[in-house]
Amino acid sequence: MGRGNNKIVISDTTAIIYLSRLRALHLLESLFQVIYIPEAVYQELIRKGDHIPGAIEVKTYPWIKTEPVKNLAKVMQGFGRPLHAGESEAIALALEKNADLLIIDEKDGRWEARQQGIRITGMLGIFLLAKERGLIRSVRPYLDRLVLTTNFKLNPKLYHDVLMAAGESKAGSQ
């Protein structure tokens, strides 16, 4: 279990890559103390070399723990959709560890996790939680960097909705 808040949090590959690109991976440690990733996520990050955002971090940060999935085939039998290896293992690990939260951004993976009864969030939820806990002042700079400097797909309505939830749009101000 994680130190401090004793929450079990699992992450898929996407959040680690993009948070690393934005130099915001530290938010995960500040929010959760320990993050677990399955072996497939670890391999996805390191197989192409240390130039991949997040590759060095998963090898060196002691608060990112890699754990094998014990019964992947059995767990995947209950999946309603085919998923990539990292997503499948992240969901399976969340089920095996009875995780409090799964960080996952891919649409099909989020759908499957919900079907399995797993509580989920994505990167945008991480930014909102970080603001709520006083770790960042504003989510807008993170969203803007995400849109302008990466290939992360964020539609304008969701961008606006996140700003409203953060109290950073005129409609969300009081």
PyMOL commands that place a pseudoatom at each C-alpha (Angstrom):
pseudoatom trace, name=CA, resn=MET, resi=1, chain=A, elem=C, hetatm=0, pos=[0.000, 0.000, 0.000]
pseudoatom trace, name=CA, resn=GLY, resi=2, chain=A, elem=C, hetatm=0, pos=[1.004, 3.580, -0.502]
pseudoatom trace, name=CA, resn=ARG, resi=3, chain=A, elem=C, hetatm=0, pos=[2.466, 5.609, 2.323]
pseudoatom trace, name=CA, resn=GLY, resi=4, chain=A, elem=C, hetatm=0, pos=[0.460, 8.344, 3.946]
pseudoatom trace, name=CA, resn=ASN, resi=5, chain=A, elem=C, hetatm=0, pos=[-2.981, 8.139, 2.450]
pseudoatom trace, name=CA, resn=ASN, resi=6, chain=A, elem=C, hetatm=0, pos=[-2.936, 4.322, 2.037]
pseudoatom trace, name=CA, resn=LYS, resi=7, chain=A, elem=C, hetatm=0, pos=[-4.685, 4.588, -1.326]
pseudoatom trace, name=CA, resn=ILE, resi=8, chain=A, elem=C, hetatm=0, pos=[-3.901, 2.043, -4.002]
pseudoatom trace, name=CA, resn=VAL, resi=9, chain=A, elem=C, hetatm=0, pos=[-3.569, 3.879, -7.317]
pseudoatom trace, name=CA, resn=ILE, resi=10, chain=A, elem=C, hetatm=0, pos=[-2.770, 2.217, -10.646]
pseudoatom trace, name=CA, resn=SER, resi=11, chain=A, elem=C, hetatm=0, pos=[-1.705, 4.087, -13.788]
pseudoatom trace, name=CA, resn=ASP, resi=12, chain=A, elem=C, hetatm=0, pos=[-1.825, 3.278, -17.466]
pseudoatom trace, name=CA, resn=THR, resi=13, chain=A, elem=C, hetatm=0, pos=[0.907, 4.446, -19.849]
pseudoatom trace, name=CA, resn=THR, resi=14, chain=A, elem=C, hetatm=0, pos=[-0.686, 7.609, -21.246]
pseudoatom trace, name=CA, resn=ALA, resi=15, chain=A, elem=C, hetatm=0, pos=[-0.751, 9.651, -18.046]
pseudoatom trace, name=CA, resn=ILE, resi=16, chain=A, elem=C, hetatm=0, pos=[2.892, 8.878, -17.300]
pseudoatom trace, name=CA, resn=ILE, resi=17, chain=A, elem=C, hetatm=0, pos=[4.019, 9.860, -20.806]
pseudoatom trace, name=CA, resn=TYR, resi=18, chain=A, elem=C, hetatm=0, pos=[2.092, 13.119, -20.998]
pseudoatom trace, name=CA, resn=LEU, resi=19, chain=A, elem=C, hetatm=0, pos=[2.659, 14.214, -17.403]
pseudoatom trace, name=CA, resn=SER, resi=20, chain=A, elem=C, hetatm=0, pos=[6.363, 13.574, -17.958]
pseudoatom trace, name=CA, resn=ARG, resi=21, chain=A, elem=C, hetatm=0, pos=[6.293, 15.637, -21.180]
pseudoatom trace, name=CA, resn=LEU, resi=22, chain=A, elem=C, hetatm=0, pos=[4.642, 18.477, -19.267]
pseudoatom trace, name=CA, resn=ARG, resi=23, chain=A, elem=C, hetatm=0, pos=[7.162, 18.121, -16.412]
pseudoatom trace, name=CA, resn=ALA, resi=24, chain=A, elem=C, hetatm=0, pos=[4.214, 17.448, -14.116]
pseudoatom trace, name=CA, resn=LEU, resi=25, chain=A, elem=C, hetatm=0, pos=[4.790, 13.811, -13.157]
pseudoatom trace, name=CA, resn=HIS, resi=26, chain=A, elem=C, hetatm=0, pos=[5.577, 14.973, -9.621]
pseudoatom trace, name=CA, resn=LEU, resi=27, chain=A, elem=C, hetatm=0, pos=[1.854, 15.695, -9.195]
pseudoatom trace, name=CA, resn=LEU, resi=28, chain=A, elem=C, hetatm=0, pos=[1.196, 11.948, -9.000]
pseudoatom trace, name=CA, resn=GLU, resi=29, chain=A, elem=C, hetatm=0, pos=[3.660, 11.523, -6.145]
pseudoatom trace, name=CA, resn=SER, resi=30, chain=A, elem=C, hetatm=0, pos=[2.297, 14.585, -4.342]
pseudoatom trace, name=CA, resn=LEU, resi=31, chain=A, elem=C, hetatm=0, pos=[-1.288, 13.375, -4.694]
pseudoatom trace, name=CA, resn=PHE, resi=32, chain=A, elem=C, hetatm=0, pos=[-0.886, 9.648, -4.078]
pseudoatom trace, name=CA, resn=GLN, resi=33, chain=A, elem=C, hetatm=0, pos=[2.626, 8.979, -2.671]
pseudoatom trace, name=CA, resn=VAL, resi=34, chain=A, elem=C, hetatm=0, pos=[2.864, 5.640, -4.554]
pseudoatom trace, name=CA, resn=ILE, resi=35, chain=A, elem=C, hetatm=0, pos=[1.677, 4.688, -8.041]
pseudoatom trace, name=CA, resn=TYR, resi=36, chain=A, elem=C, hetatm=0, pos=[1.555, 1.097, -9.256]
pseudoatom trace, name=CA, resn=ILE, resi=37, chain=A, elem=C, hetatm=0, pos=[2.027, 0.171, -12.894]
pseudoatom trace, name=CA, resn=PRO, resi=38, chain=A, elem=C, hetatm=0, pos=[1.733, -3.277, -14.454]
pseudoatom trace, name=CA, resn=GLU, resi=39, chain=A, elem=C, hetatm=0, pos=[4.643, -4.876, -16.296]
pseudoatom trace, name=CA, resn=ALA, resi=40, chain=A, elem=C, hetatm=0, pos=[3.113, -4.099, -19.731]
pseudoatom trace, name=CA, resn=VAL, resi=41, chain=A, elem=C, hetatm=0, pos=[3.044, -0.366, -18.937]
pseudoatom trace, name=CA, resn=TYR, resi=42, chain=A, elem=C, hetatm=0, pos=[6.667, -0.523, -17.777]
pseudoatom trace, name=CA, resn=GLN, resi=43, chain=A, elem=C, hetatm=0, pos=[7.661, -2.315, -21.004]
pseudoatom trace, name=CA, resn=GLU, resi=44, chain=A, elem=C, hetatm=0, pos=[5.700, 0.141, -23.193]
pseudoatom trace, name=CA, resn=LEU, resi=45, chain=A, elem=C, hetatm=0, pos=[7.631, 2.984, -21.613]
pseudoatom trace, name=CA, resn=ILE, resi=46, chain=A, elem=C, hetatm=0, pos=[11.152, 1.548, -21.730]
pseudoatom trace, name=CA, resn=ARG, resi=47, chain=A, elem=C, hetatm=0, pos=[11.243, -0.582, -24.891]
pseudoatom trace, name=CA, resn=LYS, resi=48, chain=A, elem=C, hetatm=0, pos=[11.953, 2.345, -27.242]
pseudoatom trace, name=CA, resn=GLY, resi=49, chain=A, elem=C, hetatm=0, pos=[14.676, 3.848, -25.067]
pseudoatom trace, name=CA, resn=ASP, resi=50, chain=A, elem=C, hetatm=0, pos=[15.240, 6.553, -22.511]
pseudoatom trace, name=CA, resn=HIS, resi=51, chain=A, elem=C, hetatm=0, pos=[14.167, 9.318, -24.915]
pseudoatom trace, name=CA, resn=ILE, resi=52, chain=A, elem=C, hetatm=0, pos=[10.518, 8.302, -24.396]
pseudoatom trace, name=CA, resn=PRO, resi=53, chain=A, elem=C, hetatm=0, pos=[8.920, 10.606, -21.799]
pseudoatom trace, name=CA, resn=GLY, resi=54, chain=A, elem=C, hetatm=0, pos=[8.478, 8.627, -18.601]
pseudoatom trace, name=CA, resn=ALA, resi=55, chain=A, elem=C, hetatm=0, pos=[10.987, 5.874, -19.455]
pseudoatom trace, name=CA, resn=ILE, resi=56, chain=A, elem=C, hetatm=0, pos=[13.743, 7.052, -17.138]
pseudoatom trace, name=CA, resn=GLU, resi=57, chain=A, elem=C, hetatm=0, pos=[11.235, 7.955, -14.456]
pseudoatom trace, name=CA, resn=VAL, resi=58, chain=A, elem=C, hetatm=0, pos=[9.641, 4.488, -14.232]
pseudoatom trace, name=CA, resn=LYS, resi=59, chain=A, elem=C, hetatm=0, pos=[13.109, 2.978, -13.916]
pseudoatom trace, name=CA, resn=THR, resi=60, chain=A, elem=C, hetatm=0, pos=[14.390, 5.384, -11.274]
pseudoatom trace, name=CA, resn=TYR, resi=61, chain=A, elem=C, hetatm=0, pos=[11.568, 6.941, -9.234]
pseudoatom trace, name=CA, resn=PRO, resi=62, chain=A, elem=C, hetatm=0, pos=[11.061, 4.828, -6.114]
pseudoatom trace, name=CA, resn=TRP, resi=63, chain=A, elem=C, hetatm=0, pos=[7.412, 5.891, -5.801]
pseudoatom trace, name=CA, resn=ILE, resi=64, chain=A, elem=C, hetatm=0, pos=[6.507, 4.256, -9.139]
pseudoatom trace, name=CA, resn=LYS, resi=65, chain=A, elem=C, hetatm=0, pos=[6.210, 0.530, -8.398]
pseudoatom trace, name=CA, resn=THR, resi=66, chain=A, elem=C, hetatm=0, pos=[5.990, -2.104, -11.130]
pseudoatom trace, name=CA, resn=GLU, resi=67, chain=A, elem=C, hetatm=0, pos=[3.913, -5.176, -10.316]
pseudoatom trace, name=CA, resn=PRO, resi=68, chain=A, elem=C, hetatm=0, pos=[3.080, -8.216, -12.434]
pseudoatom trace, name=CA, resn=VAL, resi=69, chain=A, elem=C, hetatm=0, pos=[-0.523, -9.168, -13.043]
pseudoatom trace, name=CA, resn=LYS, resi=70, chain=A, elem=C, hetatm=0, pos=[-1.179, -12.632, -11.641]
pseudoatom trace, name=CA, resn=ASN, resi=71, chain=A, elem=C, hetatm=0, pos=[-4.304, -13.741, -13.523]
pseudoatom trace, name=CA, resn=LEU, resi=72, chain=A, elem=C, hetatm=0, pos=[-4.419, -11.651, -16.699]
pseudoatom trace, name=CA, resn=ALA, resi=73, chain=A, elem=C, hetatm=0, pos=[-6.073, -14.289, -18.911]
pseudoatom trace, name=CA, resn=LYS, resi=74, chain=A, elem=C, hetatm=0, pos=[-8.766, -14.977, -16.336]
pseudoatom trace, name=CA, resn=VAL, resi=75, chain=A, elem=C, hetatm=0, pos=[-9.468, -11.273, -15.794]
pseudoatom trace, name=CA, resn=MET, resi=76, chain=A, elem=C, hetatm=0, pos=[-9.530, -10.506, -19.534]
pseudoatom trace, name=CA, resn=GLN, resi=77, chain=A, elem=C, hetatm=0, pos=[-12.169, -13.180, -20.126]
pseudoatom trace, name=CA, resn=GLY, resi=78, chain=A, elem=C, hetatm=0, pos=[-14.633, -10.794, -18.522]
pseudoatom trace, name=CA, resn=PHE, resi=79, chain=A, elem=C, hetatm=0, pos=[-13.676, -7.832, -20.737]
pseudoatom trace, name=CA, resn=GLY, resi=80, chain=A, elem=C, hetatm=0, pos=[-16.281, -6.662, -23.210]
pseudoatom trace, name=CA, resn=ARG, resi=81, chain=A, elem=C, hetatm=0, pos=[-13.797, -5.003, -25.584]
pseudoatom trace, name=CA, resn=PRO, resi=82, chain=A, elem=C, hetatm=0, pos=[-10.311, -5.783, -26.887]
pseudoatom trace, name=CA, resn=LEU, resi=83, chain=A, elem=C, hetatm=0, pos=[-7.715, -3.453, -25.366]
pseudoatom trace, name=CA, resn=HIS, resi=84, chain=A, elem=C, hetatm=0, pos=[-4.006, -2.769, -25.712]
pseudoatom trace, name=CA, resn=ALA, resi=85, chain=A, elem=C, hetatm=0, pos=[-1.697, -4.676, -23.372]
pseudoatom trace, name=CA, resn=GLY, resi=86, chain=A, elem=C, hetatm=0, pos=[-1.018, -1.724, -21.062]
pseudoatom trace, name=CA, resn=GLU, resi=87, chain=A, elem=C, hetatm=0, pos=[-4.701, -0.916, -20.649]
pseudoatom trace, name=CA, resn=SER, resi=88, chain=A, elem=C, hetatm=0, pos=[-5.632, -4.568, -20.111]
pseudoatom trace, name=CA, resn=GLU, resi=89, chain=A, elem=C, hetatm=0, pos=[-2.951, -5.086, -17.496]
pseudoatom trace, name=CA, resn=ALA, resi=90, chain=A, elem=C, hetatm=0, pos=[-3.704, -1.784, -15.747]
pseudoatom trace, name=CA, resn=ILE, resi=91, chain=A, elem=C, hetatm=0, pos=[-7.367, -2.777, -15.402]
pseudoatom trace, name=CA, resn=ALA, resi=92, chain=A, elem=C, hetatm=0, pos=[-6.425, -6.303, -14.330]
pseudoatom trace, name=CA, resn=LEU, resi=93, chain=A, elem=C, hetatm=0, pos=[-3.964, -4.983, -11.726]
pseudoatom trace, name=CA, resn=ALA, resi=94, chain=A, elem=C, hetatm=0, pos=[-6.589, -2.549, -10.433]
pseudoatom trace, name=CA, resn=LEU, resi=95, chain=A, elem=C, hetatm=0, pos=[-8.983, -5.471, -9.978]
pseudoatom trace, name=CA, resn=GLU, resi=96, chain=A, elem=C, hetatm=0, pos=[-6.366, -7.724, -8.358]
pseudoatom trace, name=CA, resn=LYS, resi=97, chain=A, elem=C, hetatm=0, pos=[-5.223, -5.052, -5.901]
pseudoatom trace, name=CA, resn=ASN, resi=98, chain=A, elem=C, hetatm=0, pos=[-8.761, -3.761, -5.301]
pseudoatom trace, name=CA, resn=ALA, resi=99, chain=A, elem=C, hetatm=0, pos=[-7.417, -0.334, -6.258]
pseudoatom trace, name=CA, resn=ASP, resi=100, chain=A, elem=C, hetatm=0, pos=[-8.978, 2.877, -5.050]
pseudoatom trace, name=CA, resn=LEU, resi=101, chain=A, elem=C, hetatm=0, pos=[-8.302, 4.572, -8.394]
pseudoatom trace, name=CA, resn=LEU, resi=102, chain=A, elem=C, hetatm=0, pos=[-7.147, 3.802, -11.934]
pseudoatom trace, name=CA, resn=ILE, resi=103, chain=A, elem=C, hetatm=0, pos=[-5.589, 6.591, -14.005]
pseudoatom trace, name=CA, resn=ILE, resi=104, chain=A, elem=C, hetatm=0, pos=[-6.539, 5.881, -17.609]
pseudoatom trace, name=CA, resn=ASP, resi=105, chain=A, elem=C, hetatm=0, pos=[-7.323, 8.173, -20.541]
pseudoatom trace, name=CA, resn=GLU, resi=106, chain=A, elem=C, hetatm=0, pos=[-8.150, 5.926, -23.502]
pseudoatom trace, name=CA, resn=LYS, resi=107, chain=A, elem=C, hetatm=0, pos=[-11.866, 5.773, -24.278]
pseudoatom trace, name=CA, resn=ASP, resi=108, chain=A, elem=C, hetatm=0, pos=[-12.167, 1.977, -24.570]
pseudoatom trace, name=CA, resn=GLY, resi=109, chain=A, elem=C, hetatm=0, pos=[-10.046, 1.407, -21.473]
pseudoatom trace, name=CA, resn=ARG, resi=110, chain=A, elem=C, hetatm=0, pos=[-12.154, 3.851, -19.453]
pseudoatom trace, name=CA, resn=TRP, resi=111, chain=A, elem=C, hetatm=0, pos=[-15.334, 2.134, -20.643]
pseudoatom trace, name=CA, resn=GLU, resi=112, chain=A, elem=C, hetatm=0, pos=[-14.024, -1.303, -19.659]
pseudoatom trace, name=CA, resn=ALA, resi=113, chain=A, elem=C, hetatm=0, pos=[-12.780, -0.109, -16.275]
pseudoatom trace, name=CA, resn=ARG, resi=114, chain=A, elem=C, hetatm=0, pos=[-16.216, 1.353, -15.514]
pseudoatom trace, name=CA, resn=GLN, resi=115, chain=A, elem=C, hetatm=0, pos=[-17.840, -1.923, -16.574]
pseudoatom trace, name=CA, resn=GLN, resi=116, chain=A, elem=C, hetatm=0, pos=[-15.576, -3.689, -14.079]
pseudoatom trace, name=CA, resn=GLY, resi=117, chain=A, elem=C, hetatm=0, pos=[-16.610, -1.288, -11.297]
pseudoatom trace, name=CA, resn=ILE, resi=118, chain=A, elem=C, hetatm=0, pos=[-13.256, 0.476, -11.068]
pseudoatom trace, name=CA, resn=ARG, resi=119, chain=A, elem=C, hetatm=0, pos=[-13.125, 4.147, -10.051]
pseudoatom trace, name=CA, resn=ILE, resi=120, chain=A, elem=C, hetatm=0, pos=[-11.231, 6.047, -12.749]
pseudoatom trace, name=CA, resn=THR, resi=121, chain=A, elem=C, hetatm=0, pos=[-9.729, 9.400, -13.539]
pseudoatom trace, name=CA, resn=GLY, resi=122, chain=A, elem=C, hetatm=0, pos=[-7.525, 10.718, -16.312]
pseudoatom trace, name=CA, resn=MET, resi=123, chain=A, elem=C, hetatm=0, pos=[-4.932, 13.415, -16.673]
pseudoatom trace, name=CA, resn=LEU, resi=124, chain=A, elem=C, hetatm=0, pos=[-7.530, 16.166, -16.646]
pseudoatom trace, name=CA, resn=GLY, resi=125, chain=A, elem=C, hetatm=0, pos=[-8.882, 14.805, -13.373]
pseudoatom trace, name=CA, resn=ILE, resi=126, chain=A, elem=C, hetatm=0, pos=[-5.337, 14.792, -11.995]
pseudoatom trace, name=CA, resn=PHE, resi=127, chain=A, elem=C, hetatm=0, pos=[-4.994, 18.498, -12.828]
pseudoatom trace, name=CA, resn=LEU, resi=128, chain=A, elem=C, hetatm=0, pos=[-8.335, 19.267, -11.157]
pseudoatom trace, name=CA, resn=LEU, resi=129, chain=A, elem=C, hetatm=0, pos=[-7.387, 17.299, -8.035]
pseudoatom trace, name=CA, resn=ALA, resi=130, chain=A, elem=C, hetatm=0, pos=[-3.972, 18.981, -7.918]
pseudoatom trace, name=CA, resn=LYS, resi=131, chain=A, elem=C, hetatm=0, pos=[-5.645, 22.389, -7.996]
pseudoatom trace, name=CA, resn=GLU, resi=132, chain=A, elem=C, hetatm=0, pos=[-8.194, 21.351, -5.355]
pseudoatom trace, name=CA, resn=ARG, resi=133, chain=A, elem=C, hetatm=0, pos=[-5.340, 20.244, -3.072]
pseudoatom trace, name=CA, resn=GLY, resi=134, chain=A, elem=C, hetatm=0, pos=[-3.360, 23.439, -3.648]
pseudoatom trace, name=CA, resn=LEU, resi=135, chain=A, elem=C, hetatm=0, pos=[-0.529, 21.817, -5.620]
pseudoatom trace, name=CA, resn=ILE, resi=136, chain=A, elem=C, hetatm=0, pos=[-1.105, 24.037, -8.658]
pseudoatom trace, name=CA, resn=ARG, resi=137, chain=A, elem=C, hetatm=0, pos=[-2.771, 27.443, -8.930]
pseudoatom trace, name=CA, resn=SER, resi=138, chain=A, elem=C, hetatm=0, pos=[-4.437, 26.913, -12.274]
pseudoatom trace, name=CA, resn=VAL, resi=139, chain=A, elem=C, hetatm=0, pos=[-5.229, 24.031, -14.617]
pseudoatom trace, name=CA, resn=ARG, resi=140, chain=A, elem=C, hetatm=0, pos=[-5.293, 26.295, -17.689]
pseudoatom trace, name=CA, resn=PRO, resi=141, chain=A, elem=C, hetatm=0, pos=[-1.502, 26.365, -18.274]
pseudoatom trace, name=CA, resn=TYR, resi=142, chain=A, elem=C, hetatm=0, pos=[-1.380, 22.568, -18.098]
pseudoatom trace, name=CA, resn=LEU, resi=143, chain=A, elem=C, hetatm=0, pos=[-4.288, 22.187, -20.515]
pseudoatom trace, name=CA, resn=ASP, resi=144, chain=A, elem=C, hetatm=0, pos=[-2.760, 24.729, -22.886]
pseudoatom trace, name=CA, resn=ARG, resi=145, chain=A, elem=C, hetatm=0, pos=[0.638, 22.997, -22.856]
pseudoatom trace, name=CA, resn=LEU, resi=146, chain=A, elem=C, hetatm=0, pos=[-1.073, 19.636, -23.324]
pseudoatom trace, name=CA, resn=VAL, resi=147, chain=A, elem=C, hetatm=0, pos=[-2.897, 20.918, -26.419]
pseudoatom trace, name=CA, resn=LEU, resi=148, chain=A, elem=C, hetatm=0, pos=[-0.078, 23.020, -27.873]
pseudoatom trace, name=CA, resn=THR, resi=149, chain=A, elem=C, hetatm=0, pos=[2.976, 20.839, -27.238]
pseudoatom trace, name=CA, resn=THR, resi=150, chain=A, elem=C, hetatm=0, pos=[1.673, 17.262, -27.490]
pseudoatom trace, name=CA, resn=ASN, resi=151, chain=A, elem=C, hetatm=0, pos=[-0.585, 15.182, -29.701]
pseudoatom trace, name=CA, resn=PHE, resi=152, chain=A, elem=C, hetatm=0, pos=[-3.106, 14.639, -26.879]
pseudoatom trace, name=CA, resn=LYS, resi=153, chain=A, elem=C, hetatm=0, pos=[-6.623, 14.995, -28.254]
pseudoatom trace, name=CA, resn=LEU, resi=154, chain=A, elem=C, hetatm=0, pos=[-8.721, 17.386, -26.173]
pseudoatom trace, name=CA, resn=ASN, resi=155, chain=A, elem=C, hetatm=0, pos=[-11.928, 18.663, -27.713]
pseudoatom trace, name=CA, resn=PRO, resi=156, chain=A, elem=C, hetatm=0, pos=[-12.919, 22.290, -27.080]
pseudoatom trace, name=CA, resn=LYS, resi=157, chain=A, elem=C, hetatm=0, pos=[-16.033, 21.369, -25.077]
pseudoatom trace, name=CA, resn=LEU, resi=158, chain=A, elem=C, hetatm=0, pos=[-14.053, 19.190, -22.653]
pseudoatom trace, name=CA, resn=TYR, resi=159, chain=A, elem=C, hetatm=0, pos=[-11.378, 21.900, -22.385]
pseudoatom trace, name=CA, resn=HIS, resi=160, chain=A, elem=C, hetatm=0, pos=[-14.114, 24.396, -21.438]
pseudoatom trace, name=CA, resn=ASP, resi=161, chain=A, elem=C, hetatm=0, pos=[-15.795, 21.926, -19.047]
pseudoatom trace, name=CA, resn=VAL, resi=162, chain=A, elem=C, hetatm=0, pos=[-12.522, 21.334, -17.195]
pseudoatom trace, name=CA, resn=LEU, resi=163, chain=A, elem=C, hetatm=0, pos=[-11.922, 25.072, -16.875]
pseudoatom trace, name=CA, resn=MET, resi=164, chain=A, elem=C, hetatm=0, pos=[-15.452, 25.505, -15.532]
pseudoatom trace, name=CA, resn=ALA, resi=165, chain=A, elem=C, hetatm=0, pos=[-14.934, 22.679, -13.022]
pseudoatom trace, name=CA, resn=ALA, resi=166, chain=A, elem=C, hetatm=0, pos=[-11.730, 24.417, -11.919]
pseudoatom trace, name=CA, resn=GLY, resi=167, chain=A, elem=C, hetatm=0, pos=[-13.530, 27.761, -11.603]
pseudoatom trace, name=CA, resn=GLU, resi=168, chain=A, elem=C, hetatm=0, pos=[-11.306, 29.241, -14.304]
pseudoatom trace, name=CA, resn=SER, resi=169, chain=A, elem=C, hetatm=0, pos=[-13.832, 30.320, -16.908]
pseudoatom trace, name=CA, resn=LYS, resi=170, chain=A, elem=C, hetatm=0, pos=[-16.144, 33.322, -16.809]
pseudoatom trace, name=CA, resn=ALA, resi=171, chain=A, elem=C, hetatm=0, pos=[-19.157, 31.002, -16.580]
pseudoatom trace, name=CA, resn=GLY, resi=172, chain=A, elem=C, hetatm=0, pos=[-17.529, 29.215, -13.621]
pseudoatom trace, name=CA, resn=SER, resi=173, chain=A, elem=C, hetatm=0, pos=[-16.516, 32.372, -11.750]
pseudoatom trace, name=CA, resn=GLN, resi=174, chain=A, elem=C, hetatm=0, pos=[-18.541, 33.824, -8.928]
for i in range(1, 174): cmd.bond("trace and resi %d" % i, "trace and resi %d" % (i + 1))
show_as sticks, trace
zoom trace
